[in-house]
Amino acid sequence: MNFEFTDEQKLFAESVRRFALAHLEKDALTRAHNSGFPFDVAKLMSAQGLMGITIPEADGGIGGTLMDAVVAIEQIATVCPRSADVVQFGNFGPIRTFAEYATLAQKARWLTHLLTGDMVMSLGMTEPDAGSSVTELVTSARSDGSHYVINGTKVFSTFSPDAAIFLIYVRYGPGLEGIGSVIVERGTPGFTIGAPSSFMSGEQWCELHFESCRVPAENVLLGPGGFKKQISSFNVERIGNAARALALGRYAFNTARDYASTREQFGRPICEFQGLQWKFAEMAIKLEGAQLLLYRAASNADRDLPSAYETSVAKAACNQVGFEVAHESVQAMGAMGYSRETLVEYCMRRCRGWMIAGGSIEILKNRIAEHVFDRRFDQRRPKPKAQAAE
Ligand SMILES: Cc1cc2nc3c(=O)[nH]c(=O)nc-3n(C[C@H](O)[C@H](O)[C@H](O)COP(=O)(O)OP(=O)(O)OC[C@H]3O[C@@H](n4cnc5c(N)ncnc54)[C@H](O)[C@@H]3O)c2cc1C
């Protein structure tokens, strides 16, 4: 067991940090409060080789590891928290599922644009009546010769105000086996994008409505039975989500530590008060522990398929720690922490959302408990006996 980065990883981390300091540090504050997808950052990152780090070179990616992508998120986020969203988008989000399962024609049409930062994609999975119980989704895709006809509504999709294409989970038929996904382009007749609503973080999302929306059969990403593949890609998404939450917690911690070293009250720097020292010690313990869980999940996933258990443990730990540390950092900075002069309050608001998105803390704990007891706990109401016997 080795807790050190390799020389290659150290060099990579250093080069990403230099890039972030040179290009992203200056506008970090304004960027965080701008709800639009930062296409300018995506283009810069593409030129720097930070988009598609884990996507094979043959597909236009870099052919690196998940750990590389985690390192990139950490280095970017600790300089410009908002820009870490671009690393997430370019390496962990729906782009990974797309790159893994798209046909050559689909890749030729869209992947290059996604990797160069010209285009962003949004994931439409959640519906008004299918959140945690996502397999209850009802958005339907009915075959109609050369097309599929889509009907349904999606909510909460990240980047939906700016996305050019949408990866939409659909139901081709009943049950788990009936679920798959299609790509829908903005502007397709029958596809309406509602007015933007805001999350607590300031990010915006739009309702997506499909009314007899005809999508060419070439736009099918995964046909019936595709759900399990999509969900296994989701374990990778969770590693990126965990990395971002932890990195924003660390950003808040670093800012609060620097503040506590120089801010004076009662004639001395506030870091000399034990009440604050212990807060920082507690935060350090939490950050270090979650960091190890994240690295274990990412580096094991690089050797084998991501483990649902390890990624659940890492995401639950990093989401909780990121939020708790950012929350305590606000407190340690008093009114300055609560104000928009720094990004500490922003980190707290962003981290809060990841405790819900991409597998809520409770749903992750359900998964962890199944590992602990080595049995499955069905979350659905048991069927009445007569029905169960059928
Ligand atoms: C910042 C953010 C970004 C998002 N981005 C996207 C996106 O890009 N695309 C997309 O499709 N969706 C997105 N979502 C939606 C997200 O996937 C859902 O919010 C999530 O699946 C939870 O669903 P819900 O909000 O409907 O909560 P519900 O499922 O209604 O749950 C409400 C509460 O009950 C708990 N709960 C539910 N079932 C159980 C159970 N069996 N055991 C214990 N507790 C349970 C939940 O953990 C939660 O605390 C995003 C959400 C957020 C906050």
The ligand as an SDF file (V2000), in Angstrom:
LIG
                    3D

 53 58  0  0  0  0  0  0  0  0999 V2000
  -28.0110   20.0620   -7.5730 C   0  0  0  0  0  0  0  0  0  0  0  0
  -28.8330   19.0190   -8.2430 C   0  0  0  0  0  0  0  0  0  0  0  0
  -28.5330   18.6310   -9.5430 C   0  0  0  0  0  0  0  0  0  0  0  0
  -29.3160   17.6560  -10.1770 C   0  0  0  0  0  0  0  0  0  0  0  0
  -29.0340   17.3150  -11.4830 N   0  0  0  0  0  0  0  0  0  0  0  0
  -29.8170   16.4130  -12.1210 C   0  0  0  0  0  0  0  0  0  0  0  0
  -29.5790   16.0950  -13.5040 C   0  0  0  0  0  0  0  0  0  0  0  0
  -28.6650   16.6150  -14.1480 O   0  0  0  0  0  0  0  0  0  0  0  0
  -30.4200   15.2060  -14.1130 N   0  0  0  0  0  0  0  0  0  0  0  0
  -31.4400   14.6060  -13.4580 C   0  0  0  0  0  0  0  0  0  0  0  0
  -32.1300   13.7970  -14.0620 O   0  0  0  0  0  0  0  0  0  0  0  0
  -31.6900   14.8770  -12.1440 N   0  0  0  0  0  0  0  0  0  0  0  0
  -30.9040   15.7730  -11.4610 C   0  0  0  0  0  0  0  0  0  0  0  0
  -31.1590   16.0800  -10.1500 N   0  0  0  0  0  0  0  0  0  0  0  0
  -32.2510   15.4290   -9.4620 C   0  0  0  0  0  0  0  0  0  0  0  0
  -31.7820   14.3230   -8.5130 C   0  0  0  0  0  0  0  0  0  0  0  0
  -31.3620   13.2050   -9.2470 O   0  0  0  0  0  0  0  0  0  0  0  0
  -32.9420   14.0140   -7.5410 C   0  0  0  0  0  0  0  0  0  0  0  0
  -33.1470   15.1780   -6.7590 O   0  0  0  0  0  0  0  0  0  0  0  0
  -32.6720   12.8080   -6.6590 C   0  0  0  0  0  0  0  0  0  0  0  0
  -32.7030   11.6210   -7.3930 O   0  0  0  0  0  0  0  0  0  0  0  0
  -33.6920   12.7150   -5.5080 C   0  0  0  0  0  0  0  0  0  0  0  0
  -34.9740   12.7490   -6.0230 O   0  0  0  0  0  0  0  0  0  0  0  0
  -36.0370   13.7920   -5.4420 P   0  0  0  0  0  0  0  0  0  0  0  0
  -35.4150   15.1230   -5.3720 O   0  0  0  0  0  0  0  0  0  0  0  0
  -37.2790   13.6290   -6.2140 O   0  0  0  0  0  0  0  0  0  0  0  0
  -36.2610   13.3420   -3.9190 O   0  0  0  0  0  0  0  0  0  0  0  0
  -37.2100   12.1670   -3.4340 P   0  0  0  0  0  0  0  0  0  0  0  0
  -36.8960   10.9120   -4.1510 O   0  0  0  0  0  0  0  0  0  0  0  0
  -38.6130   12.6300   -3.4090 O   0  0  0  0  0  0  0  0  0  0  0  0
  -36.6800   11.9850   -1.9340 O   0  0  0  0  0  0  0  0  0  0  0  0
  -37.0100   12.9200   -0.8940 C   0  0  0  0  0  0  0  0  0  0  0  0
  -36.2280   12.4920    0.3590 C   0  0  0  0  0  0  0  0  0  0  0  0
  -36.5750   11.1570    0.7270 O   0  0  0  0  0  0  0  0  0  0  0  0
  -35.4050   10.3530    0.7790 C   0  0  0  0  0  0  0  0  0  0  0  0
  -35.7330    8.9950    0.3210 N   0  0  0  0  0  0  0  0  0  0  0  0
  -36.3840    8.6320   -0.8150 C   0  0  0  0  0  0  0  0  0  0  0  0
  -36.4440    7.2910   -0.8970 N   0  0  0  0  0  0  0  0  0  0  0  0
  -35.8170    6.7980    0.1950 C   0  0  0  0  0  0  0  0  0  0  0  0
  -35.5290    5.4820    0.6820 C   0  0  0  0  0  0  0  0  0  0  0  0
  -35.9200    4.3950    0.0190 N   0  0  0  0  0  0  0  0  0  0  0  0
  -34.8490    5.3650    1.8400 N   0  0  0  0  0  0  0  0  0  0  0  0
  -34.4620    6.4690    2.5400 C   0  0  0  0  0  0  0  0  0  0  0  0
  -34.6910    7.7320    2.1320 N   0  0  0  0  0  0  0  0  0  0  0  0
  -35.3650    7.8870    0.9770 C   0  0  0  0  0  0  0  0  0  0  0  0
  -34.4060   11.0490   -0.1640 C   0  0  0  0  0  0  0  0  0  0  0  0
  -33.0690   10.6950    0.1500 O   0  0  0  0  0  0  0  0  0  0  0  0
  -34.7050   12.5100    0.1110 C   0  0  0  0  0  0  0  0  0  0  0  0
  -34.0420   12.9080    1.2730 O   0  0  0  0  0  0  0  0  0  0  0  0
  -30.3910   17.0410   -9.4830 C   0  0  0  0  0  0  0  0  0  0  0  0
  -30.6700   17.4170   -8.1640 C   0  0  0  0  0  0  0  0  0  0  0  0
  -29.9160   18.3910   -7.5420 C   0  0  0  0  0  0  0  0  0  0  0  0
  -30.2280   18.7650   -6.1170 C   0  0  0  0  0  0  0  0  0  0  0  0
  1  2  1  0
  2  3  1  0
  2 52  2  0
  3  4  2  0
  4  5  1  0
  4 50  1  0
  5  6  2  0
  6  7  1  0
  6 13  1  0
  7  8  2  0
  7  9  1  0
  9 10  1  0
 10 11  2  0
 10 12  1  0
 12 13  2  0
 13 14  1  0
 14 15  1  0
 14 50  1  0
 15 16  1  0
 16 17  1  0
 16 18  1  0
 18 19  1  0
 18 20  1  0
 20 21  1  0
 20 22  1  0
 22 23  1  0
 23 24  1  0
 24 25  2  0
 24 26  1  0
 24 27  1  0
 27 28  1  0
 28 29  2  0
 28 30  1  0
 28 31  1  0
 31 32  1  0
 32 33  1  0
 33 34  1  0
 33 48  1  0
 34 35  1  0
 35 36  1  0
 35 46  1  0
 36 37  1  0
 36 45  1  0
 37 38  2  0
 38 39  1  0
 39 40  1  0
 39 45  2  0
 40 41  1  0
 40 42  2  0
 42 43  1  0
 43 44  2  0
 44 45  1  0
 46 47  1  0
 46 48  1  0
 48 49  1  0
 50 51  2  0
 51 52  1  0
 52 53  1  0
M  END
$$$$
